[in-house]
Amino acid sequence: MKTRHVTLQSTGPGADLGLCHHTFGPPSGRKALYIQAALHAGEVPGLLVIQHLISALTRAEQDGELLHQVTVSRWANPLA
């Protein structure tokens, strides 16, 4: 798993905002899939599902079962 952190502009002092993307599978794969759990940070059910998906993808990658890349993001807008 490759994790990429994207820092977003702060809305004020002491606020630390960012996005986190996890990419699984070989970079040589011809196809790619992007999965996003929620548009906003308050959409909780998708966040629970994505945690289980990250665990399953981690195991699949360790076992060499992934033929293509899968990128997982928890949300796109952490403020809303």
C-alpha angles and dihedrals in degrees: 000000000000115000123202123191119203115197116215127205111274120246093212146334113317095014115124113188130179150137128238125208123190118201122196132185135036119319087222093068114120094217132052135196128201119200123186121188100202142358092218131035093241096063096100107174093065091049091057092049092048091055090058091045091052090053092049093047091049090055093045091051092049090051092049093243098130116093097176138030123275120190118196126194126180097212143342101217114039093179101059 
